């Protein structure tokens, strides 16, 4: 990248030039903001993960409890991390080249390159926030299902496959136990 800038600088030996690039910045999960986050409240990534796990477990319990031959169901699942977001970053490069010639015929050239990165901000109804270009939802680490009727191998297999498909989790990360 620097070679490109220096190469372009030789095309403009005396005048400065500016370049603007679009990039992305990936924050760590604790800096990510959940779309469900109430504005103005303290809300950690751990809180978000816990609430998300509970919500997903309730939804699975409801779904799996409707399978023929299955009675009461309890689900426990764990997520790897909170959501990760990529933000639009505006990056500007400025290159100034100063060439001087002294009275004795000596020449001096000086190049100054400045780089500035800034997260793009948009104004909305709730104020200003960073412009998200992509959000990656957390991966499911594992699922345990305790269900009435899971003594039957056919039902156990149905429950395992259903959870595997719904959550896109490999079967070895899903464990079904009889109640």
C-alpha positions in Angstrom: 0.0 0.0 0.0 2.8 2.4 0.9 4.5 1.6 -2.4 1.3 2.6 -4.2 1.2 5.9 -2.3 4.9 6.6 -3.0 4.4 5.7 -6.6 1.5 8.1 -6.9 3.5 10.7 -5.0 6.0 10.7 -7.9 3.2 11.7 -10.3 2.5 14.8 -8.2 6.0 15.9 -7.1 5.1 19.3 -5.7 1.4 19.3 -5.0 0.0 17.2 -2.1 -2.7 14.6 -2.8 -5.4 13.0 -0.8 -6.8 9.5 -1.0 -9.9 8.1 0.7 -10.5 4.4 1.2 -13.4 2.5 2.7 -12.4 -0.2 5.3 -13.8 -2.1 8.1 -13.1 -2.2 11.8 -14.0 -5.3 13.9 -14.6 -4.6 17.5 -14.1 -7.2 20.2 -17.4 -8.8 21.4 -17.6 -6.7 24.6 -17.7 -3.6 22.5 -20.4 -4.9 20.2 -23.9 -3.6 20.7 -26.8 -6.0 20.5 -29.8 -4.8 18.4 -32.0 -5.7 21.4 -30.0 -3.4 23.7 -32.2 -0.8 25.5 -30.7 2.6 24.9 -29.0 4.3 27.8 -28.7 1.2 30.0 -25.7 -0.7 31.1 -25.8 -3.9 29.1 -22.8 -6.2 28.9 -21.9 -8.9 26.3 -22.4 -11.5 29.0 -25.9 -10.3 29.7 -26.7 -10.4 26.0 -25.4 -13.9 25.7 -27.3 -15.2 28.7 -30.6 -13.6 27.5 -30.0 -14.9 24.0 -29.3 -18.5 25.3 -32.5 -18.4 27.4 -34.6 -17.1 24.5 -33.3 -19.8 22.1 -33.8 -22.5 24.8 -37.5 -21.5 25.3 -38.1 -21.5 21.6 -36.6 -24.9 21.2 -38.5 -26.3 24.2 -41.8 -25.0 22.6 -40.9 -26.6 19.2 -39.6 -29.9 20.5 -42.6 -30.3 22.9 -44.8 -30.5 19.8 -43.1 -33.6 18.4 -45.3 -36.7 18.5 -44.3 -38.9 21.4 -42.5 -36.2 23.3 -43.8 -34.8 26.6 -42.2 -32.1 28.7 -38.9 -30.8 27.4 -36.0 -28.8 28.9 -33.2 -27.4 26.8 -29.9 -25.9 27.8 -27.6 -24.4 25.2 -24.4 -22.4 25.2 -23.1 -19.8 22.8 -19.5 -19.1 21.9 -19.6 -15.3 22.1 -21.8 -12.3 21.7 -22.5 -10.9 18.2 -19.7 -9.3 16.3 -20.2 -6.3 14.1 -18.2 -4.8 11.3 -18.4 -1.1 11.1 -17.8 1.1 8.0 -14.5 2.9 8.5 -13.6 5.9 6.4 -9.8 6.1 6.0 -8.0 9.0 4.5 -4.4 9.3 3.4 -2.7 12.5 2.7 0.7 12.8 1.1 2.6 16.0 0.9 5.9 16.3 -1.1 8.1 19.3 -0.5 11.0 19.8 -2.9 13.6 22.5 -2.4 16.6 23.7 -4.2 19.1 25.9 -2.5 21.4 28.5 -4.0 24.3 26.1 -4.2 22.4 23.7 -6.4 21.6 21.2 -3.7 18.2 19.5 -3.7 16.2 18.3 -0.8 12.9 16.4 -1.0 10.6 15.6 2.0 7.5 13.4 1.9 4.9 13.5 4.7 2.2 10.9 4.8 -0.7 11.2 7.2 -3.3 8.5 7.8 -6.7 9.0 9.5 -9.3 6.4 10.3 -12.8 7.2 11.5 -15.9 5.1 12.0 -18.8 6.3 9.9 -21.6 7.7 12.0 -25.2 8.0 11.0 -28.0 10.0 12.6 -31.2 8.2 13.4 -34.3 8.6 15.5 -32.5 7.6 18.6 -29.4 9.7 18.1 -26.1 8.9 16.4 -24.6 5.5 16.0 -21.9 3.7 14.1 -22.8 2.4 10.6 -22.9 -1.4 10.7 -22.0 -3.1 7.4 -22.3 -6.7 8.7 -23.3 -8.5 11.9 -22.2 -12.0 12.7 -24.4 -13.9 15.1 -22.8 -16.1 17.7 -22.2 -19.8 17.1 -23.9 -22.4 19.2 -21.3 -24.3 21.3 -23.5 -27.2 22.5 -27.1 -28.3 23.3 -28.5 -30.6 26.0 -32.1 -31.7 25.8 -33.9 -33.5 28.5 -37.3 -34.8 27.3 -40.1 -37.2 28.3 -40.2 -39.9 25.6 -36.5 -39.8 24.9 -36.1 -43.3 26.1 -37.3 -44.3 22.6 -34.3 -44.3 20.3 -36.4 -43.1 17.3 -37.6 -40.0 19.3 -34.1 -39.3 20.6 -32.8 -39.4 17.0 -35.6 -37.1 15.8 -34.9 -34.6 18.5 -31.1 -34.6 17.8 -31.6 -34.2 14.1 -34.2 -31.4 14.5 -31.9 -29.3 16.8 -28.9 -30.0 14.6 -30.8 -28.7 11.5 -32.4 -25.7 13.2 -29.2 -24.4 14.8 -26.8 -25.7 12.2 -24.9 -27.6 14.9 -23.1 -30.9 14.3 -24.8 -33.9 15.9 -21.9 -34.5 18.2 -22.7 -31.2 19.9 -26.3 -32.2 20.7 -27.1 -34.6 23.6 -30.6 -35.9 24.2 -31.4 -37.4 27.6 -34.6 -39.1 28.8 -36.4 -37.5 31.7 
